[in-house]
Every structure is written in structure tokens, then in C-alpha cells.
Amino acid sequence: MISLEDYLAKGQTTISNMLLDHYHQLGLSNDEFLLWLQLFRFHEQGNDFPDLREIAAIMGSDQKEIYHWLNQLLKKNIIKLDAKKDSFGKMTDYYDFSGIYGRLEALLKQQASKQAAQTNEEKVRNLYQLFEGEFGRPLSAIEYQRISQWLEEDHYQPELVQLALREAVLNQAYSLNYIDRILLSWERKNITSKAQVEEEQKRRKKQFLQKDSLQQEEGPAPKIPMHNWLEGE
């Protein structure tokens, strides 16, 4: 039975769980990744160019298989074989492990971009459905095109268009022209988010209350009228 002292003396090899989660998506087979782990283990122990015969014995594999898997790691830019001068000025070979991290970063960025695109597509679908729900009817082809122009040509975020729709509905103005006036007004004021819309609504309310307070000293609190976007500020 192995003692705790012998166990601890062997040391630990630490790698990110992110590599364990995604090595297959990087195009690595189980055998290729296990070989990478063995090479990395020796690197962590200070041996940057281990004897492949020793690794073959550890993995219980034929040396030809080890060389094949190593060649695959090199072809896939998972590792690189390089050379450097040691402390005596002698050139020595070593394995560079940075390739796998570059591949992993590129993979994660690609996945994040794909997820963002899918999320945006879902928001757009929900936006069209919201318009039809508020209008109480299917949208016409021209209305679909108008909304699409807001998103693709004017680059309004779906959330901002949704807020403009809500503003129009509160004013009982079921018109894309009316919504367009809202969006243009926000664009001129560099309003691009929900928080900024809410801040602008607070500003208008405060402005109205201040204006009304000049007209009457006493009496009940005034009723805040809806903003007419067709009249501007």
C-alpha cells in the first residue's frame, strides 16, 4: 500500500477544467489529449522534452502510436516543438504548450458569438410577435420591412424598439410612423438603453411638474399627461 508521503512526493498536475470540458471540441481524441497531459505533466516537473519511450510505457501504448498522436498534436497546433539555449549555451528542444490555449480562446469566442447571435435572433422573433400582439393583427409585409430596417439599417437594439412600441401603446398610437418618431427622438439624445429611456421619462415628468408648479401654488397634484411625440419637445 502506498504511503501518504510517497503519494505527496509525486506532486500534482493542475490544469483548468475548461480544457477538460472542451478538448474534444478542439478536435482532440482521448488518446491525443492524454498524451498532451503526460507531456504537460513532465513540463510541470521541469522536464520540457521528456523521453517518449517513458510516456509510452506509462500509457501502455506502442511507441508508433505515441509518435502518431504527437504528430497530430503538432499538426493541430496544440503544441509546438521549438529549441532554446540552456545555461551552457547548448541548444535544447522543448515543447511549447501555448497553442492549446490560443485554440481554446478562439473556440470560446466563437461559441460566445454564436450564442449572442442566437439570442439576438430570438429577441427579434419575440419583437415581431409583440408588435402583432399589441396591434391585434398580423403585420403586413411593409410593416415587417419597416421594423427590419430599424434593426438592420438603423441598428436599433430590439429592446429599444420594444420600449418605443410600449411608449406608443401608452399613447394609444398604433402607428409605425409614431414609433419611428420616438426612436428618432431618442437617437438625437443618444438614448440607447432601457435605463436611459427611464431616465428620460423621469426628466420629462420632472420638467412638467416644475412647469405646472409655476402656474398654480395650491391644489391637488396635477395629472401627468402622456407625451405627444408628434409635437416634439
C-alpha positions as CSV (number, residue, x, y, z in Angstrom):
1,M,0.0,0.0,0.0
2,I,1.4,3.4,-1.0
3,S,2.2,5.7,1.9
4,L,0.9,9.3,2.1
5,E,4.5,10.5,2.0
6,D,5.1,8.7,-1.3
7,Y,1.8,10.0,-2.7
8,L,2.6,13.6,-1.9
9,A,6.1,13.2,-3.1
10,K,4.8,12.5,-6.6
11,G,3.4,16.0,-6.8
12,Q,0.3,17.3,-8.5
13,T,-0.5,18.3,-12.1
14,T,-3.0,21.1,-12.3
15,I,-5.0,22.0,-15.5
16,S,-8.1,24.1,-16.0
17,N,-11.4,22.3,-16.1
18,M,-12.1,24.4,-19.1
19,L,-9.6,22.3,-21.1
20,L,-11.3,19.1,-19.7
21,D,-14.7,20.5,-20.8
22,H,-13.6,21.5,-24.4
23,Y,-10.7,19.3,-25.5
24,H,-12.9,17.2,-27.7
25,Q,-14.3,20.4,-29.4
26,L,-10.7,21.4,-30.1
27,G,-10.5,18.3,-32.3
28,L,-8.5,16.1,-29.9
29,S,-9.1,12.4,-29.4
30,N,-8.9,10.9,-25.9
31,D,-5.5,9.4,-26.7
32,E,-4.2,12.7,-28.1
33,F,-5.4,14.7,-25.1
34,L,-3.9,12.1,-22.7
35,L,-0.6,12.4,-24.4
36,W,-0.8,16.1,-24.1
37,L,-1.5,15.7,-20.4
38,Q,1.6,13.5,-20.0
39,L,3.8,15.9,-21.8
40,F,2.4,18.8,-19.7
41,R,2.9,16.8,-16.5
42,F,6.7,16.4,-17.3
43,H,6.8,20.1,-18.2
44,E,5.4,21.0,-14.8
45,Q,8.1,18.8,-13.2
46,G,10.8,20.8,-15.1
47,N,11.3,18.3,-18.0
48,D,10.4,20.2,-21.2
49,F,11.4,17.4,-23.6
50,P,10.7,14.0,-22.0
51,D,11.6,10.6,-23.4
52,L,8.6,9.4,-25.4
53,R,9.5,5.8,-24.5
54,E,8.8,6.5,-20.9
55,I,5.5,8.0,-21.8
56,A,4.6,5.0,-24.0
57,A,5.3,2.7,-21.0
58,I,3.1,4.9,-18.7
59,M,0.3,4.9,-21.2
60,G,0.7,1.2,-22.1
61,S,0.9,2.2,-25.8
62,D,3.2,1.3,-28.6
63,Q,5.8,3.9,-29.5
64,K,4.4,4.2,-33.0
65,E,1.1,5.2,-31.5
66,I,2.8,7.8,-29.3
67,Y,4.6,9.3,-32.4
68,H,1.3,9.3,-34.3
69,W,-0.5,11.2,-31.6
70,L,2.4,13.6,-31.1
71,N,2.3,14.3,-34.9
72,Q,-1.4,15.0,-34.6
73,L,-0.9,17.5,-31.7
74,L,1.8,19.3,-33.8
75,K,-0.4,19.4,-36.9
76,K,-3.4,20.8,-35.0
77,N,-1.1,23.5,-33.4
78,I,-2.0,22.1,-29.9
79,I,1.7,22.0,-29.1
80,K,4.8,23.3,-30.9
81,L,8.3,21.9,-31.0
82,D,10.9,24.6,-30.5
83,A,14.5,25.0,-29.4
84,K,16.3,27.3,-27.0
85,K,19.8,27.7,-25.4
86,D,20.3,26.3,-22.0
87,S,22.5,27.8,-19.3
88,F,25.6,26.3,-21.0
89,G,24.7,27.8,-24.4
90,K,23.7,24.4,-25.8
91,M,20.5,24.3,-28.0
92,T,17.9,22.0,-26.4
93,D,14.5,21.0,-27.7
94,Y,11.3,21.8,-25.8
95,Y,7.5,21.6,-26.2
96,D,5.6,24.9,-26.3
97,F,2.1,24.4,-24.8
98,S,0.7,27.9,-25.7
99,G,-1.0,26.6,-28.8
100,I,-3.8,24.8,-27.0
101,Y,-4.7,28.0,-25.1
102,G,-4.9,30.0,-28.2
103,R,-7.2,27.4,-29.8
104,L,-9.3,27.3,-26.7
105,E,-9.7,31.1,-26.6
106,A,-10.7,31.2,-30.3
107,L,-13.2,28.4,-29.6
108,L,-14.8,30.2,-26.7
109,K,-15.1,33.5,-28.6
110,Q,-16.7,31.6,-31.5
111,Q,-19.2,30.0,-29.1
112,A,-19.9,33.3,-27.4
113,S,-20.5,35.0,-30.8
114,K,-22.8,32.2,-31.9
115,Q,-24.8,32.3,-28.6
116,A,-25.1,36.1,-28.9
117,A,-26.4,35.7,-32.5
118,Q,-28.9,33.1,-31.4
119,T,-30.1,35.3,-28.5
120,N,-30.5,38.3,-30.8
121,E,-32.5,36.2,-33.3
122,E,-34.8,35.1,-30.5
123,K,-35.2,38.8,-29.4
124,V,-36.1,39.7,-33.0
125,R,-38.7,36.9,-33.3
126,N,-40.2,38.0,-29.9
127,L,-40.3,41.6,-31.1
128,Y,-42.4,40.8,-34.2
129,Q,-44.7,38.7,-32.1
130,L,-45.1,41.6,-29.6
131,F,-46.0,44.0,-32.4
132,E,-48.7,41.6,-33.7
133,G,-50.0,41.1,-30.1
134,E,-50.2,44.9,-29.4
135,F,-51.7,45.7,-32.9
136,G,-54.1,42.8,-32.6
137,R,-53.4,41.5,-36.1
138,P,-50.7,40.0,-38.3
139,L,-48.1,42.5,-39.5
140,S,-48.1,43.4,-43.2
141,A,-45.1,42.8,-45.4
142,I,-44.4,46.6,-45.4
143,E,-44.5,46.7,-41.6
144,Y,-42.1,43.7,-41.4
145,Q,-39.8,45.6,-43.7
146,R,-40.0,48.8,-41.6
147,I,-39.2,47.0,-38.4
148,S,-36.4,45.1,-40.1
149,Q,-34.9,48.5,-41.3
150,W,-34.9,49.7,-37.7
151,L,-32.9,46.7,-36.7
152,E,-30.6,46.2,-39.6
153,E,-30.1,49.6,-41.2
154,D,-30.6,52.0,-38.2
155,H,-29.1,49.5,-35.8
156,Y,-31.6,50.0,-33.1
157,Q,-31.5,47.2,-30.5
158,P,-34.6,45.1,-30.3
159,E,-35.1,46.2,-26.6
160,L,-35.1,49.8,-27.7
161,V,-37.7,49.2,-30.4
162,Q,-39.8,47.3,-27.8
163,L,-39.7,50.3,-25.5
164,A,-40.7,52.6,-28.3
165,L,-43.6,50.3,-29.0
166,R,-44.7,50.4,-25.4
167,E,-44.5,54.2,-25.4
168,A,-46.7,54.3,-28.5
169,V,-49.2,51.9,-27.0
170,L,-49.5,54.0,-23.8
171,N,-50.3,56.9,-26.1
172,Q,-52.8,54.7,-28.0
173,A,-50.9,55.4,-31.2
174,Y,-50.7,52.1,-33.1
175,S,-48.6,53.5,-35.9
176,L,-45.1,52.7,-37.1
177,N,-44.6,56.3,-38.1
178,Y,-45.3,57.3,-34.5
179,I,-42.8,54.7,-33.2
180,D,-40.3,56.0,-35.7
181,R,-40.6,59.5,-34.3
182,I,-39.9,58.1,-30.8
183,L,-36.8,56.3,-32.0
184,L,-35.5,59.3,-33.8
185,S,-36.1,61.5,-30.8
186,W,-34.1,59.0,-28.6
187,E,-31.4,58.8,-31.2
188,R,-30.9,62.5,-31.2
189,K,-30.5,62.4,-27.4
190,N,-28.1,59.3,-27.7
191,I,-30.6,57.2,-25.8
192,T,-29.8,53.5,-26.5
193,S,-30.8,51.6,-23.4
194,K,-33.7,50.9,-21.1
195,A,-32.0,52.7,-18.2
196,Q,-31.6,55.8,-20.4
197,V,-35.2,55.7,-21.5
198,E,-36.4,55.5,-17.9
199,E,-34.1,58.4,-17.1
200,E,-35.6,60.5,-19.9
201,Q,-39.1,59.7,-18.7
202,K,-38.2,60.9,-15.3
203,R,-36.7,64.1,-16.8
204,R,-39.9,64.8,-18.7
205,K,-42.1,64.2,-15.6
206,K,-39.9,66.5,-13.5
207,Q,-40.0,69.1,-16.2
208,F,-43.7,69.0,-16.4
209,L,-44.1,69.2,-12.6
210,Q,-41.8,72.2,-12.4
211,K,-43.7,73.9,-15.2
212,D,-47.0,73.2,-13.6
213,S,-45.8,74.5,-10.2
214,L,-45.3,77.9,-11.7
215,Q,-48.9,78.0,-12.8
216,Q,-50.5,77.1,-9.5
217,E,-49.4,77.5,-5.9
218,E,-52.0,75.2,-4.4
219,G,-54.4,72.4,-5.3
220,P,-54.2,68.7,-6.0
221,A,-51.2,67.1,-7.7
222,P,-51.6,67.6,-11.4
223,K,-52.2,64.6,-13.7
224,I,-49.2,63.8,-15.8
225,P,-50.3,63.8,-19.5
226,M,-48.8,61.4,-22.0
227,H,-46.0,62.9,-24.1
228,N,-47.1,63.6,-27.7
229,W,-44.2,62.5,-29.8
230,L,-45.6,64.1,-33.0
231,E,-45.3,67.6,-31.3
232,G,-41.6,67.1,-30.4
233,E,-40.3,68.6,-27.1
